[in-house]
Amino acid sequence: MAPENYLELCDSPVHFEKVSSVNNVFFDEANKQVFAVRSGGATGVVVKGLDDKACISFRMEDRGEVKCIKFSLGNKILAVQRTSKAVDFINFIPDLPQTEYSQECKTKNANILGFCWTSTNEIVFITDQGIEFYQVLADKRSLKLLKTHSINVNWYMYCPEAAVLLLSTTVQGNVLQPFMLRSGTVTKMSKFEIELPASPKSGNPSLSDRDIIMATVYGQLYVLYLKYQPRAPNNPGAEVIMYYLPREGQCKKIHVLKLNTIGKFALNVVDNLVVVHHQSSQTSMIFDIKLRAEFDGAVTIHQQVLLPLSIHPCKIPRAGPSAVTTQSPVPCELYSSSWSVFQPDIIINASEVLCAPERGSLPVIATVFDKLNQVYKDYLEADQNYTLAMESGASRSSSTQKRPVRTQAVIDQSDMYTHVLSMFTEKKDLPHKFISAVLMEYIRSVNQFQITVQHYLYELVIKTLVQHSLFYMLHQFLQYHVLSDSKPLACLLLSLEGTYPPAHQLSLDMLKRLSTTNGEIVEVLLSKHQVLGALRFIRSLGSQDNISARKFLDAAKQTGDAQLFYTTFRFFEQRNQRLRGSSHFTPGEHCEEHIAHFKSLFGDQALLTAPSV
């Protein structure tokens, strides 16, 4: 029986006061927060995230209409734009005054189009004449200009997950200039041009920010262009053009999604699937760029993987006093003309937020982890104190010094891994990012109590990210040392090279940070049966002519993998041929056992030449 729906909205939408003459609503894509600002903030500002219970409320002086309002990452500093010339700031840091301070844009005669927080204390102003990158010095209530770049700007777009800012330039707006903003630096990436459709009218077409989204799909950043075809006979319909935006090199058009219809559309990316919402038919189309599709020599052309279906009907619980909430839920209007869509999976209409967020409540989960780890820490300290006392002999005769008893309340990392987290990662009905967030929340809690995190927890995080192709998140965790360096972790990364090629260099960098010698690195790799990884490492050092063939053939044989043994044996045969003009092994290499093993697996004919006796 065919399904009636593929998609559904979450069953716990975030409610906020609707837009009115006295209330403005803003959405911050970086923190996923909705701001309801009443009377310019004078009668209150209410901030809600995806967890409706995590609410921030405050008042601020009404100094004019609010054009934009956002918290820094971590909700430490509030930025408010009221004019086109300056941005105001308020500290939400304990022991610092909440008096407002302001920063005017430095570029003469420029107008501020908006701003984006890139970290807890770094912010970029986007003006019609370029960008200005600042560090916010909260304790000094001032800003320090780090970098400026001059360029004519029509509109901008920011992808917080990738920390990439996209600026629209030129009269038609279709030449896009990306910048990467990280750790106080601004990196100019290669600009590129969006191909606009030919217009049947004399007027030139232009590119609007409503036609563009940035999103990460299968670990790679794309610029998606919603190409509306002009109304004409034999019109093939609208398309979504996907431009791959690498950190280095040119942006390339590599995928085309055929919508085969016309009208108004909106896009989400859910679990690496591109979901296109079509308003007039009230259906959603699903595309998967990983599936095999038609290649025309330049781009891959994709059709829908399933028939378009509507989002599952839903009803929204009433918000407000108990007298109101006891009333029956209100049916939700799907595909409304008032919908605003944000990435990856958030939909907002005029009266509430409807989204498919991470299920469960991370703050509640974090509290549970902290309570468990507090007991775990107390037990570890008591056990350590007992051991030290016994070693010193000071309390050997004391009857009051007893070894602490481990009760059922003591849940250590091994217990959590075996009975909770490893099974939790196998859940098929939970969003991948939520699963990863829960794992990282447990690691955060263990670190908070100054307990050494066991490497198998980090390995579980990495395997979960790789399983769901969240490679960008993995790279971030490693780059910013969220995952602590260790030899087992480095070896795991090496094993991922076939799936994620940058993992090879990440693993070698980690081993070098651990002050591991080259010889020790090879031994570590071989002990973990990473024979090909060890060979690649040796080759990167240019030392492949000096290594012992027997050592590597021993390791390959111990794996029981015939194909691996074949590849390793062939590597040394070819080395012998290059160095001595013959593929055979010399008696001094003591490889007779391995030659015999190779013959038993593949026969005499598989040898490049007969070895000398």
Protein Blocks (a to p, Z undefined) as FASTA:
>chain_A
ZZfbfbdcdfbdcddddddfkbccdddfklopacddeehhlnopcdddfblklccddddd
debjcfbdcddehilaccddfbfkbccdddfbehiafbdcddddfbghiacfbdcdfbfk
bccdddfkbccdddddfknopaddfbdcddddfbdcddfklopacddedjkopaccdddd
eehiacddddddddddddfbfbdcdddfklpccddeehiacddddddddddehiabjcdd
dddddfbdcdddfbdcdehiacddddddeehiacdddfklopacdddfkbccddehjacc
dddfbdcddddddddddeddfklmmpccddddehiakbccddfkbccdfkbccddddedj
fklmmmmmmmmmmmmmmmmmmmmmmmmmmmnommmmpmklccddddfklccfklmmmmmm
mmmmmpmkbcfklmmmmmmmmmmmmmmnopacdfklmmmmmmmmmmnopaklmmmmmmno
maccdfklmmmmmmmmmmmmmlmmmmmmmmmmnopafklmmmmmmmnopmklmmmmmmmn
opmmmccfklmmmmmmmnopaklmmmmmmmmmmmmmmmnopabdcfklopmmmmmmmmmm
nojklpmbdcdZZ
